[in-house]
Amino acid sequence: MKTKMTFYSFSRFSFLGLLFFCLFSFYGHAQNETNWWYFGNNAGMHFSSGSPTAVSNGLIRTLEGCATVSDPAGSLLFYTDGRTVYNRNHVLMANGSGLLGHSSATSSAVVVTKPGSTTHYYIFTVPIGGNANGFRYSEVDMTQSGGLGAVVSSSKNTLLRTPVSENLTAVSHANGVDVWVIVVGHNTNTYYSFLVTPTGVSTTPVTTTIGPNTVIWGYLRTSASGKKIAIANAGTPSTSQVVIFDFDNSTGTLSNPITISTRTGRPYGIEFSPDERYMYYTKWYRPSSLHQVNLKAGTSAQIIASDTIIHQPTGVNNYGALQLASDGKIYMANSGHAFLGVINNPNARGTACNFVLQGFQLSPGKVSQIGLPTFNQSFLFPSGLLVSDGCKNDYIPVGYGDTSSLDSVIYNYGDPASGSFNISRNKLDSHKFSSTGKYVVTAYIYRTHGTKVLLDTLVDTVNIYQKPVVELGNDTTVCAFDSVLLQTASSYNWYQWNTDKNTRSIMASKQGQYWVRAGEPACYGTDTINVNWIEVQQPNLGNDTTVCGLDSFELRLDKTYDAYYWNNGLNTPSIHVRSDGRYSVAVDSIGCRVSDTIDVKMINPTGFSLGEDQFLCKGKTIELKSLVNYGILNWSTGQNSESIMVSEEGEYSANFSQEGCNFNDQITITALDSPKVVLISDSVFCKHSELELRPEVTNHDKLIWNDGSTETNKWINQPGSYQVSASNFCGTSSKSVTLDWKDCECIMTIPNVFTPNGDGYNETFYPTFNCPFISYNMKIYNRWGRLLFESSDDKVHWDGTRKGEAVAQGVYIFILNYQFDSDEAVEETGHVTLIR
């Protein structure tokens, strides 16, 4: 912690006399009014230990503007979003609601200590979008409510000016007592500087009309010394700009504008480095980025040309406010994230400023928006020592914020081991500390103020570290598209990679050069490693695809590899897929394994079919439609409907689309006549004989007799009525016949020759007869009396073979024994000639 002790004298006198006076008449205090911050969605932090600590007890939820104030000892007093004031116990302050600021105004509020008082404060507020609420103030009396404070009713929401933009800042007067509060007229280029004195708030501002018009959004920020002021003018892409002015903190006027066009993106946050050499600004809109401008670059043109992008993130980021803190670092809001960005060394040029995107983690569940608290910037003026931690064997710079106002300086580095170098009288100096450890550095500052001589004694603590030797190992080569773990050989307290990570290790997924800084933010070692790729032919399964109307689809690689590993377990160059899914293949090639993935969607509508070809009965109509309803179909007839009616034969087709696939089906309609049947007329046949009925049938697909039999020709051996029915798709036709019989002479006829030569005629030998048998037996012999054939079934005929083998052509003997039911048994013997 930096401590300042100021000694007063009424005239010039010797150092010993001054020292004697000082022993009895000095006082000391620490400027900790910016110690506590509350912002965003219940986010908060404090700097009580010198470094930030996240807290989770804040009550405000604000998109942009907010303000906090602490007492000189660093204890929280109150905080606000411009509408509601909360006391240090995080309870609504008495009369603390209904202020006319707005949480979505860029700088909705700033708190100014009433000069000369330790108990009264002013809350200045501005509205959103330049509305009629205007620029107002409300006084807070911390003696009320048991020391928790109350908003004074008589001054609550006192109007100073309307309309004004959302820009608001405060800085101390050159006299070190009074405070300037500066606002901008809405959509104008007129700046209003209102002076706050021990007697109250002046209602007559100092006005300066200068530079381009404002367009509502963006921060207005003075430097801590009060010598510079800048505005982020977030208009359209063509009108967005950052304007830097000189500010006279003795008169409240602005001069010498320098306009930086931001071209793309909209500027929002503004802050100056502690030494005021650099100005930083953010772009919060399409895309976000962090910029540094060198105010010591030279001419206005050279200052404009020095605009440098420090960081441009990937992913979803929305950079917002920038705010200098008492630890000398600049913190950056990032909307929607649980961390703040940190510029660790804002006095350094370019990337040496050491910006870390995830530099400070907020409490769990707390989120940054695009605003941070607005302070009286003079609280952050480095009127103390400008000295920082560093490495052993490095020269550590030391100085004072504004040496032009000093008569002389004596530095004591608290390092007796450094001998005569332990004491220095250079206003700007550097020191190489003799060893690692913690050192107390004291500066005795002498300056003249009128007839008085002032001695400021400034004390700060410096940590000196051993510079680490960081090792990432040798350069490495990996397979293309693989990742490799990069990790420091040893563990350290702090890391910064050129990938914006701040962990000990990272996964490098691209070839290139990687570097890491490790150790402490003020003393770190660096190592670099090159990651090279072995170029491997990447397998290509093609783009994700939709397969239309197929039951299976082949996935095939167009190149040959050493091995294949599909996610379905196959190890072949190709696979057939039959269902939706994500399919991947890994392949081995020259020692590397690479892979590709494809999403396949199979569109094969179940049931889309017009069905089997159909018959159409003449004079009828038939409805054609899909077996499963797929809604409106496009028919080959030109109709667009779920179904159509057809009355003519022909080929018909229909199609429809589903998820980019076109499907088609076709059906053939054939005209069909009703069946026709012709049968003999009623007849009489001989008793004990058989009659074959042979109907003539056309256009049928089914035939049935009245006894249920389905043969076409039917043998009849009994009198009666017989009916045959033929049917098809179009109907049924039937015919009947009545048969009677009469007594007739039983006649047996036996042929004497047959020709079993395969021509289909006269192939077998058998007797014919007109009466049924009671008994029947036929035997065939060759000339040597060898039995060749025997049958007791009159329907089994001899085909000229014996045991399946054809017998020779010649004359054969038959013996036939039979008996009709009306006759006696008969035996007939004869010859038959077999001709082939």
Phi, psi and omega in degrees: 000138178274135179237136180241128176237127184247131181246139182246147174222155182263355176199169179287139176204175186293161180300320180295320178295317178300315180299320179298316179297321183295327181301339185246348190224032178256159170223159181225151174205159177249130181275095185240023184297341179260022188294320185252137178234134169229136189193173173059214179268084177062021180276155178195165179197160174217163186240034185299327181267002185098335176243156185287143174232128181287143175231161186232016187259008181288150182253344185279144171236104187226135177288322185228268194291149176190163179208145174225161176211142176239164178278172183302340178274355178095006179275140181297137173256299179196170178210162187204156171255012181095352179237322184232139181247131177247137180278185186293343177270008179061043176235146179308125178294149177305127182062026188266008177255163174084016172293155190258025167279193179207136183293347176253016167273142186309303177241081188295334185203155168216143181254130179237128175291132177296120183306137179081359182240150173248004185232352183240138183224155174247133171257113177265137183229151171230154184270180176274138169062023177072025183287178192290349179300328172067193183268122186222167173221156175224137181268142177244128177252110185281356177278346182275167178054043177064033179088002177271349174088160176207149174281127183287121185299322186293339181248001187298128177058042176292123183281131175252319180196148173208145357272158175226161176280183183277004186270136185203133176209165180218147179203153183288149173293159179298337180284356178076003182244303183284168182226136172268136170242122190245134173229174182232138176298144183296123178056036176228179174244030179256125180257136182243120179253111180262131183263132176252123183236175177302339180271353178132199183261123177290133179268359178250104184279162166273125183251141175226121175258115190197149174073188182284163176294151174276157177229051168078296194274160173107152184281145166252128188216131171268158169286160185296331180281346183081015182265340181231155172213144182217154179229138172266111186259091189270082177263214173287166179307327182278341182248356181292139184197160170246130181240129181248133179235159161279143178236131178263103184281004172266335181243343181080016182257155177251151179204171173052062180290141172236118186255124178250114176285129181267358171057282178247148182082161183244122180292150183218295182276146178224137171201154178252148174293157181304324179274001176060022173280328185237146169245137178248146172215157179246154164251131184254001192218114167047080346260171176286153175195159177244131185237153173234135178238129181274106182286348179256018185291337180134237181291170177302317180297321179290326176295315179299318181292341182281355180304117187233134174283118178275323182203136174226113191279166167257164179079193184272107177219147180221090185292139183232232187296153170241137180214125174290141180243171183292344177275005178083003179258159177252130182253145185236128174286149179217102192302131175085006182243156182265031179208164173246147169283153182225128168266104190284327181231070188295345177279356182264152185275142173062216184290348175294347175295346172062062176278134177237120184299312178258060188281333180217124183270129177281170178297151180306135178082354179260143190228138172284143165251211186261002180248156171226163183300143174261132182239167160293110189299337182294337175301337185257006179292127184285066178285352175269200181290141170258090181211147183219166177297162181193193184258148170300141181077359172263149173278122182264116180294147176218145181189188181235153187303316183223090185286347182293337181267004185261147171276312181199166181221140169238122177257134171240116187275357180065030186229070183303332182295344179275003175068226185293343180283353182291337179242135179219146178246014176281133180299318173247123189219175171213155185219137174260111182286146190286338183202174175285160178136191181252130183236142175261115182259130181240134177238130176255112187255123179248131177209157181256134177230098187065238178265004183258151171248127181249139173242117173259128174255117184247135183232136174215160180250135181239133174258127179249126185247157170283126181293123183285151172260108186267133182234124173255357182090183182284160172305150186227155178238130180229166177293142179306139178074001173275166174247153179226140179281124174251126185212141177291147182295329180240165180264141181227172181280337189214141180222147169215119178260159176286003173260008181078005177277154179228041178246168181295327184229156174222161172260118179268115184251003177228151175284152181147190181259134178238139174228155178224141168254135184215148181135251174234154179304329182267350182207104184221156171258162183228142170220155183232144177222141177259128176254117181251152181252141164274117183287123181237139177294112182291132175295146184230108176271001181086180179287156171309142189222155172247126183257124187256122167070019179246146176282334178214160184217133183270129170256122185222138175275143184271002177230164182261135179234172183287324181205157183230140180221095178276155181285357173261009175094353180279157182231040183249161179296340180216159175222160174251127180253146185231008180209162176302153175158175175257122183244135180226154177223133171253140181231150175258133178207126181044045175083000180246149175245121180232164188214167173213158184226145177220140173262126182244130175242122181262117178251104181219085189300120180291129173086001176282102181200143174275002177088185179288157173306149186230160172264148178238116179291136182301136180084002181248170172237160182221144179267130176252131177199166178288146179298329173243133186289117175247025176079214184289130178247152176261111187265154179294346177278355183094354181277150176236098185199170178291329182210164175225159175251130180238148180232005180232150176287159180152184177258131180235145179222158178216149177218160174208165182247143177214117177051045176086358180254141176253132182236143186220144172219158186226147178221143178254127179252122182247129178292144186218132174275162174289154181292154176232142182229132174238128182227154182298161177285170177306141188217164174238138178225166187292138175298144181071013175244177180238147179234132179263122174270124182236088180290148172264116186234134175230156175057040180237156172236000178210140179223138180211138175270165184292346174266006177093352180285156187238008179288154181288307179266138185232130176274132183243129177230012177224144176291159177149185177261134181234135180232137176239136179238132176244137182224156170212191183305331187266351177153195184226141175232137184231150174222147181233155176217143177250129183243138175231166179228169180216164179287135178222157176293134178283122184238130176249131178236127182240120179289161179248004178206148170210161190229081179283069183250009176085011181269001176089359181240134173052046188277336184232163179252126179195153177277155173245155188199166183239008177229153179284155180266149164270322177216155183203133174205129179233136177232143178238132180234153170271183187292344179264008176083017180271126181292123180254331186205145175209138177208139174254012178244119185292350180265358177259118186251157178277132182254014176082025179232162170231118182053038176087353179258133180292134177273167185285157176296139181161195182254135183229154185259134174240149173233118183243119174249125181207168177207121171284162185287349179250005184232175176274166179294144184228142171238127178236139181235144181190187180239150174224138181259128179260119180240133179252000000 
